[in-house]
Amino acid sequence: MRETEKEQQHKRHVLIVGSVALDTIGTPFGEVSEAAGGSAYFAAIAASFYAPVRIVAVVGSDFPRQHLDILAARGVSLDGLQVKEGRTFRWTGRYQYDMSQARTIATELNVFQDFRPEIPKGWRSSGYVFLANIDPDLQLNVLDQVNRPQVVAADTMNFWIEGKRDAVLKVLGRADISLLNDAEVRQLSGVSGLVSAARRVLDLGPKMAVVKKGEHGAVMFSREAHFAAPCYPLEEVRDPTGAGDSFAGALVGYLASQGEASDAAVRRAIVHGSAVASFTVEDFGAARLLTLTRDEIEQRYREMRAFASVEA
């Protein structure tokens, strides 16, 4: 194989840096104890429907091997996954009937507290990078290790916006796509109107600002246009945990499969992300994603495109 072909292969890989955890979740419709979760775990499974995935994260020596085998069976490369002596990051949360936000009952950082991402040398030319929700200083460290990726998509949360705002701004200044929910966009920008808030995020550097709106879908803003994607109308939502990370993973994975991030490609990617996220919430943890097929995704994608279609 010629060197240029190898380089092209690397450019179609998705590099995901984030958390892998054991989640204990309760909702009005049931509960699950110590299910595999975390931002990188959900995003990696979602992205693996579209492209080869590389994951950088840390788990403790107590993390069940079966969950790593599940990732490996999906073609997710685990060479960047650190296994440290000690306990895995654990999160316990409970949702009420509106299912819009979890109440955190307990957070145990454990080995995740000392996580320092190390990108394997052969991965540094990965073309598509998803910086999941972790300390923005660590996100910056990752960006210093990679070599001119085609697309960098970055997530964050209110905790980092409030506590490490300057670092968050630096990350967004080096990202191509920001992935924030509507509350985070307003908090970051300091304005209440979503359109104005998104414009201010674009002023920080990203080419596109994707705003996640939960059960109300997602909106993409760029300098030239904006696009709104609906949420798939589900009869039952059992557990929203990981939906945002599944959305992001599928979005970036789809872009990698297309080899581009044009306005049209991002619009399609957002609908794919929304479709995959809609499956995530149908069961607890990542259970539904593990039985999901690409045919099911394509069918739901077609249905969602039809929802937004308007005849003249």
N, C-alpha and C positions, 0 to 999 in steps of 0.2 A: 504494500500500500504506500502510495506516495505521501510525503510529509504534508502536502496541502490537503489531502483527503483526511488525514488524522486531525489536522487543525479544524477542518470543517465539522468533523464529528464532535469535537470538544465544544464547538460553538452551539450545537444543538442540545447540550446538556443543561439541566437546571440544577443550580447549586442552592440549597436551602440551609439557612443557619437559624437555629431557634432552639426551642425547648422540647424535650421528650419527658413525659411525666406519667404518674399514676394518679388518675382522677377518681374521686368518690363523689357521685352526683345524685341529687334527689330532685324530682319534679313531682307535680301532682299525679303523674301517670306512671310512677315507678322509681326505681333507684338502681344504681350499680356501684360496686365497690372496687376500687383500684383497677379501673379500666385503663388501658394504654391511651395516652393522650398527649397534650402539649402541642404548641404551634407548629413545630417542625414535623411532628408525627402526622397530623392531619394534612398539612400542606404536601408532604411527600407522597402520601397515598393518592391525593387528588391529582397531583402533577404527573404521577406515574401512568395515568390513563393516556397521556399524550406524548411524553418524552422520557428519555433516560434521566434519572434523578440521582443526585449526590447529596447526602445529608451530613451536616456538621452539628453535633450536639453532644451532650454528656448524660450518662445514666450511672446509677450506682450498681454495685455488685449484686444487689437484690433484684434488679430488673429482670422479669421473666424472659428467658431466651426465646420463647415462642413468639413474642411480639417482634423481636428482631428478625426471626425467620420469616415472618409474614412480610416484612419490608423487603428482605432479600429475595423472596419468591416473586415479588412484583418488579424486580430489576432495580431496586433502590440500592445504590452502593453505600456501604457502611464503613468504608475505610476512614472516614472523618469522624466517626462516632466514638467518643472516648468512654471507656468503662472504668470508673474510679471506685476504689474501695469506700464503701459507705452506703447510705440510703439514697434512693432516687427522689428527685423533686416530686412532692405530692401536693395536690390541691383538693380541697373539699368545698363543695358549693351546693346551694339549693335554689331552685327557681319557684316562683309563684305562678299563678294561673296566666298572667299576661306573658310570661316566658321571655320578656324583653331583656332582663338583666338578672344575673345570678347574684345571690347574697353569698359572699365568701365566708365560710365558717372557719377554715383553717388553711394556712399556706406554710408548707415546710420546704424551704429551698434546698436543704441538704447539700449534695455534691454540686448542684447548680449554682450555689452561692459563689464558688470559686471557678466557675467556667471561664475558660479563655479559649476562644475559637482558634483552631489551628487548621488552615486550609492545606491539604496535601498538595505537594508540588505539582503533581500531574493534573490537579483540578483548577489551578489558578487561571487557566484560559477558558473556563466555563463561560458560555455566551450569555446565559440568563441566570440572574442572581435574585433570590428572594430573601430579603432581610426581615425575618419574622420578628415579632414583638419581644425584643430583649433590650438590655441596657444600650442606649445609643452610643456610648463609648466603645462597646464591643462591636456594634455595627460599623463604626468608623474603622476599627481595627481590621475587620473583614475587608472593607473597601481598599485598605492599604495593601492587602495581600493578593487581590485579584488583578488580572491584566486586561484592562479595557473591555469589559463585558459589553455585549450589545444592548442589554436591558438590565437595569437595576430597579427592582420594585421594593419599596420600603414601607413597613408597617410600624406603628408605635402605639402608645396608649396614654391616657390622661395622667397617669403616675409619672411618666417620663417627661411629658410636656410641662408639668408643673415643677418637677424637681431637677430636670436636666435640660432645660429649654435650649440653651446654647448648643449643646451636642445634638439635639433633635434637629435644629435648624441646619447644622453642618451636614447631617445625613441627608436631609431633603435637598440640600444644595448640590449633592452628588448623585441624586436619584433621578431616574427617568419617569417613574410612576410612583406617586404617593398613594397609599391605601389606608384611609382613615375612615372612621364612622362619622356621622354628622355632628355628634357632640364634640368629638376631637377636633374636627375642622374648625368649628366655632371657637373652641377654647384656644387653639393655636393662633387663629387670626385675630381674635378679640372683637369680632363682629358677629351679629346674630343672623343676618341674611345669608342663606346658604350659597347663593351665587357670588356675592361679594366675598364671602369667606374663602370659597374655592379659588377665586381670582388672586387673593392674597397668598394662598399656598403656592400657586403657580409663580408668583413673584419671587418665591424663595429658590426656585430653580427647576423643579420637575417640569417635564413637557406635558404631563397629564396628571390630573388629580382625580382619583376614583374615590367616590364617597359611598361607603356602605351604609344602607338604610334599613338593614334587617328585613322585617316582613314587608317593607315597602320597596325592596329592590335595591338598585344601585344607580348612581349618576356619574358620568364621566365628563370632566371639563378639560378643555384644552384652550389654547389661545384663539383658535379659529372656530370652535364649535362646542356643543355639549350634546350628550346622549343619555337617555334614561332607559334602563332595562327593568322590566317588571319582576316581581317575585312570583315564583310558581305557586298557584293557589292550592295548598295542601288541606286535606280534610282533617289531618291530625299531625300535631308536632309533639314529639315525645321528649326530645332533648336538643336544645340549640347549641350545646357545647361544640366548639370546633367548626361551626358553620363559616365564620369569617375566614379562618385559616384554610378551610377547604376551598372557599371561593377564590382566595388569593393563589393557592397552589394550582388550581385548575386554570386560572387566568394566565399565569406565567407559563405553565406547561403547554397550554394551547399556543401561545406566542412562539415558544421554542419549536413546536411542531411545524409552524408556518415559516419560521426563519425570518420574521419581521415583526415590527411593532407600529405599523401604519395606523392611521385613524380607523380605517375599516377593519383591520385585524384586531385592534383593541376592542372595538364594538362587539365583534363576534366572540372574543375572549371573555368579555364581561357576561354575555349571555351563557356561555359554557360554564363560567364560574358560578353563576346563579343557579344553573341546572344542577351542578354537582352539590352545591351547598344545600339545595332543597332535598336531596337524598340524605344528606348527613343528618338532618334533624328528624328523620323518620324513625330513628332508633337511638339507643344510648351509645355514647362514645363513638367509635369508628365502626361499629358493627355493620351498619348498612353499607358503608363504603366497601367493606370487604366482600360483600355479595354482589355489588354493583357490576354491571357490564357496560362496555362501550356502546352497545346497541341501545341500552336503556337511556344512556346519556343523550345519544343522538336523537332518540324519539322525543325526549323532553325538550331538547334544544329546538326541535322543529315546532313543538307545541308553543313554546315561549315566543318564538318568532311570529307565530300566527296571532298570539295575543296582541302584539304591538302593531299588527298590520292594519292599515286603514285604506279602504278603497276610495278612490276619487268620486 
